[in-house]
Amino acid sequence: MKTVLTIAGSDSISGAGIQADIKTVTMNGLYATCAITAVTAQNTFQISRVYPLPPELLENQIDAVFEDIPPDAVKVGMLPNAEHIIMTANKLAYYGAKNIVLDPVLYAGVGTPLSESDSPLLLKSRLFPLCTLVTPNIPEAEILSGVKIQNEKDMTLAAKRIAEECSCAVLIKGGHSSKNADDLLYTNNKSCRFCSDRIDNKNTHGTGCTLSSAIAANLAKGFDLFEAVARAKEYVTGAITAMLDLGKGVGPMNHAFDLDSHFFAER
């Protein structure tokens, strides 16, 4: 069985972070391993605490996985500070990790900062060049590229600037757009749009984590980048369309919307 390692933070309500990644990888038919970077206390309307784990503990977790079950792909999410970014970059380079998909988590959906102010520069210099793909949303892409994104032309320019500066493919997620939910992939000097209508559902907690881990899972299965992105976007769309409604704020999606098993049946 193919495996995916997720390096990310923990989410109390399991809609994002490590928990969402594990559910996504499992639902895409692979085995998930993990290395936790931080523990958060959060729900659908707030993050009350972020507790970064010691960098040496992150190192121990990554070593434990690579020494026993080397992953076929790696998803990287929340890295709360410089030490975690440098440690992750050093370890992934040391082990020659492949199919790395990085979701540059700078802020939570509720606006809480999840990384230090110098993280964008470190991510671009140390981690992006190791990646197959980075998946910023529009606000993150603006920070990483210095381009104000107001239309498709701006998205392309921002993606091109990041890709050329950091030698990686870039997928800018369109979930923050007011018009649609189209994503833009830039790779090998070409851009490609993945179009979808906006779904009338406020419960989209963890969409970025889910999309990036689904892409990693599909890369691990041998799909090329375009196919991996298309399949991952289809999975996220299905999870949102399932209309799970939990919590008082922006709730999680239903990662198990396509589960067809007698173990899933209720009494």
C-alpha positions as CSV (number, residue, x, y, z in Angstrom):
1,M,0.0,0.0,0.0
2,K,1.2,3.5,-0.8
3,T,1.7,5.9,2.1
4,V,1.5,9.7,2.7
5,L,3.3,11.5,5.5
6,T,1.5,14.6,6.8
7,I,3.6,17.2,8.7
8,A,1.1,19.6,10.2
9,G,-0.7,20.9,13.4
10,S,-3.5,19.2,15.3
11,D,-7.1,20.5,15.2
12,S,-9.4,19.8,18.2
13,I,-12.5,19.4,16.0
14,S,-10.7,17.3,13.4
15,G,-11.8,19.5,10.5
16,A,-8.3,20.7,9.5
17,G,-4.7,19.9,10.1
18,I,-3.4,16.4,10.9
19,Q,-6.9,14.9,11.5
20,A,-8.2,16.2,8.1
21,D,-5.1,15.0,6.3
22,I,-5.4,11.5,7.8
23,K,-9.1,11.2,6.9
24,T,-8.4,12.5,3.4
25,V,-5.5,10.1,2.7
26,T,-7.6,7.2,4.0
27,M,-10.6,8.1,1.9
28,N,-8.3,8.3,-1.1
29,G,-7.2,4.7,-0.5
30,L,-3.8,5.1,1.0
31,Y,-2.2,4.8,4.5
32,A,-1.4,8.0,6.4
33,T,1.5,8.6,8.8
34,C,2.1,11.9,10.6
35,A,4.5,14.2,12.3
36,I,2.7,16.8,14.5
37,T,4.2,20.4,14.6
38,A,1.8,22.0,17.1
39,V,-1.3,21.3,19.2
40,T,-4.1,23.8,18.9
41,A,-7.2,24.4,21.0
42,Q,-9.9,25.4,18.4
43,N,-13.4,25.0,17.3
44,T,-15.6,26.3,14.5
45,F,-15.4,29.9,15.6
46,Q,-12.1,30.5,17.3
47,I,-8.6,29.4,18.1
48,S,-7.9,29.9,21.8
49,R,-4.4,28.5,21.9
50,V,-1.5,27.3,19.7
51,Y,1.2,25.3,21.4
52,P,4.2,24.5,19.1
53,L,5.9,21.2,19.9
54,P,9.7,21.2,20.5
55,P,11.5,21.1,17.1
56,E,13.5,18.1,18.3
57,L,10.3,16.2,18.8
58,L,9.2,17.0,15.2
59,E,12.6,15.7,14.1
60,N,12.1,12.5,16.1
61,Q,8.7,12.0,14.5
62,I,9.9,12.5,10.9
63,D,12.9,10.2,11.5
64,A,10.6,7.5,13.0
65,V,8.4,7.5,9.8
66,F,11.2,7.6,7.2
67,E,13.2,4.9,9.0
68,D,10.3,2.4,9.0
69,I,7.6,3.4,6.5
70,P,9.2,5.8,3.9
71,P,6.3,7.8,2.4
72,D,5.4,7.9,-1.3
73,A,4.4,11.5,-0.9
74,V,4.6,14.2,1.8
75,K,2.0,16.9,2.7
76,V,3.3,19.8,4.7
77,G,0.9,22.2,6.5
78,M,1.3,24.3,9.6
79,L,4.8,25.1,10.6
80,P,4.5,27.6,13.5
81,N,8.0,29.1,13.6
82,A,11.5,29.3,12.0
83,E,12.9,26.3,13.8
84,H,10.1,24.0,12.5
85,I,10.6,25.3,8.9
86,I,14.3,24.7,9.0
87,M,14.0,21.3,10.7
88,T,11.4,20.1,8.2
89,A,13.4,21.3,5.2
90,N,16.6,19.7,6.5
91,K,14.9,16.4,7.1
92,L,13.0,16.2,3.8
93,A,16.2,17.0,1.9
94,Y,18.2,14.5,4.0
95,Y,15.8,11.7,3.1
96,G,15.3,12.7,-0.5
97,A,11.5,13.0,0.0
98,K,9.5,13.0,-3.2
99,N,6.0,14.3,-4.2
100,I,6.1,17.1,-1.6
101,V,2.9,19.2,-1.5
102,L,3.1,22.3,0.8
103,D,0.1,24.2,2.0
104,P,1.6,27.5,3.4
105,V,-0.7,27.9,6.4
106,L,-0.1,31.5,7.5
107,Y,-3.5,32.3,9.0
108,A,-6.4,30.3,10.2
109,G,-9.8,30.8,8.5
110,V,-10.9,32.8,11.5
111,G,-7.9,35.1,11.0
112,T,-5.6,33.9,13.8
113,P,-1.9,33.9,12.8
114,L,-0.5,30.4,12.7
115,S,3.1,31.2,11.9
116,E,5.7,33.8,12.7
117,S,6.1,37.0,10.6
118,D,9.4,35.8,9.0
119,S,7.8,32.5,7.9
120,P,7.0,33.5,4.3
121,L,10.7,34.3,3.5
122,L,11.9,31.1,5.1
123,L,9.3,29.0,3.4
124,K,10.3,30.4,0.1
125,S,14.0,30.0,0.6
126,R,14.2,26.7,2.4
127,L,11.1,24.6,1.6
128,F,9.5,25.7,-1.6
129,P,12.5,24.6,-3.8
130,L,12.0,21.1,-2.4
131,C,8.4,20.9,-3.3
132,T,6.5,19.5,-6.3
133,L,3.7,21.9,-5.6
134,V,2.7,24.7,-3.2
135,T,-0.9,25.6,-2.6
136,P,-1.5,29.1,-1.2
137,N,-4.9,30.7,-1.1
138,I,-5.4,34.2,-2.5
139,P,-4.3,36.1,0.7
140,E,-1.3,33.8,1.1
141,A,-0.3,34.2,-2.5
142,E,-0.5,38.0,-2.2
143,I,2.0,37.8,0.7
144,L,4.3,35.3,-1.0
145,S,4.3,37.1,-4.4
146,G,3.8,40.8,-3.5
147,V,1.0,40.9,-6.1
148,K,-2.4,42.2,-5.2
149,I,-4.8,39.7,-6.7
150,Q,-8.1,41.1,-8.1
151,N,-8.6,39.0,-11.2
152,E,-7.4,36.0,-13.2
153,K,-4.5,38.0,-14.7
154,D,-3.3,38.8,-11.2
155,M,-3.5,35.2,-10.1
156,T,-1.4,34.1,-13.0
157,L,1.2,36.8,-12.3
158,A,1.4,35.9,-8.6
159,A,1.7,32.2,-9.4
160,K,4.3,32.8,-12.1
161,R,6.4,35.0,-9.7
162,I,6.4,32.4,-6.9
163,A,7.1,29.5,-9.3
164,E,10.0,31.3,-11.0
165,E,11.5,32.5,-7.7
166,C,11.2,29.2,-5.9
167,S,11.5,26.6,-8.7
168,C,8.2,24.8,-7.9
169,A,4.7,24.5,-9.3
170,V,2.1,26.7,-7.7
171,L,-1.7,26.2,-7.3
172,I,-3.5,29.3,-6.2
173,K,-6.8,28.4,-4.6
174,G,-9.8,30.5,-5.5
175,G,-11.9,29.9,-2.4
176,H,-11.5,33.5,-1.3
177,S,-12.8,34.9,-4.6
178,S,-16.2,36.4,-4.5
179,K,-17.1,35.2,-8.0
180,N,-16.3,31.5,-8.2
181,A,-14.2,28.7,-6.7
182,D,-11.7,28.4,-9.6
183,D,-8.1,27.4,-8.8
184,L,-5.1,28.3,-11.0
185,L,-2.2,25.9,-11.5
186,Y,1.1,27.4,-12.9
187,T,3.9,24.9,-13.9
188,N,6.5,24.7,-16.6
189,N,5.7,28.3,-17.8
190,K,2.0,27.4,-18.4
191,S,-1.2,28.1,-16.5
192,C,-4.3,26.0,-16.2
193,R,-7.6,26.7,-14.5
194,F,-9.6,24.2,-12.6
195,C,-13.1,25.6,-12.6
196,S,-16.1,25.0,-10.3
197,D,-19.1,26.9,-9.1
198,R,-19.2,28.2,-5.6
199,I,-21.3,25.9,-3.4
200,D,-23.8,27.5,-1.0
201,N,-22.3,26.1,2.2
202,K,-20.5,28.1,4.9
203,N,-19.0,24.9,6.4
204,T,-15.6,24.9,4.6
205,H,-13.2,24.5,7.6
206,G,-10.1,22.7,6.5
207,T,-10.6,22.9,2.7
208,G,-6.9,23.9,2.1
209,C,-5.6,21.0,4.2
210,T,-7.9,18.6,2.6
211,L,-7.1,19.7,-1.0
212,S,-3.3,19.6,-0.4
213,S,-3.4,16.1,1.2
214,A,-5.7,14.8,-1.5
215,I,-3.2,16.1,-4.2
216,A,-0.3,14.4,-2.3
217,A,-2.3,11.1,-2.2
218,N,-3.0,11.2,-5.9
219,L,0.7,12.0,-6.7
220,A,1.6,9.0,-4.5
221,K,-0.7,6.8,-6.6
222,G,1.2,7.8,-9.7
223,F,-1.1,10.4,-11.3
224,D,0.6,13.4,-12.9
225,L,0.2,16.8,-11.4
226,F,-2.8,17.9,-13.5
227,E,-4.7,14.7,-12.8
228,A,-3.8,14.8,-9.1
229,V,-5.1,18.4,-8.8
230,A,-8.3,17.6,-10.8
231,R,-9.0,14.5,-8.7
232,A,-8.3,16.3,-5.4
233,K,-10.6,19.2,-6.4
234,E,-13.4,16.8,-7.2
235,Y,-12.9,15.1,-3.8
236,V,-13.1,18.5,-1.9
237,T,-16.1,19.5,-3.9
238,G,-17.9,16.3,-2.9
239,A,-17.0,16.8,0.8
240,I,-18.4,20.3,0.7
241,T,-21.5,19.3,-1.3
242,A,-22.3,16.7,1.3
243,M,-23.6,19.6,3.5
244,L,-22.3,18.4,6.9
245,D,-23.5,21.0,9.5
246,L,-21.7,20.9,12.8
247,G,-20.7,23.6,15.3
248,K,-21.7,27.3,15.8
249,G,-19.3,28.8,13.2
250,V,-17.6,27.7,10.0
251,G,-17.9,23.9,10.4
252,P,-15.9,21.0,8.9
253,M,-16.7,19.1,5.7
254,N,-17.8,15.5,5.5
255,H,-14.5,13.7,4.5
256,A,-16.4,10.4,4.5
257,F,-19.1,11.5,2.0
258,D,-18.2,8.6,-0.4
259,L,-17.8,5.8,2.1
260,D,-19.7,2.7,1.0
261,S,-19.1,0.0,3.6
262,H,-21.1,-2.1,6.0
263,F,-18.8,-0.8,8.8
264,F,-20.2,2.6,8.2
265,A,-23.9,1.6,8.6
266,E,-25.7,2.8,11.7
267,R,-27.8,0.4,13.8
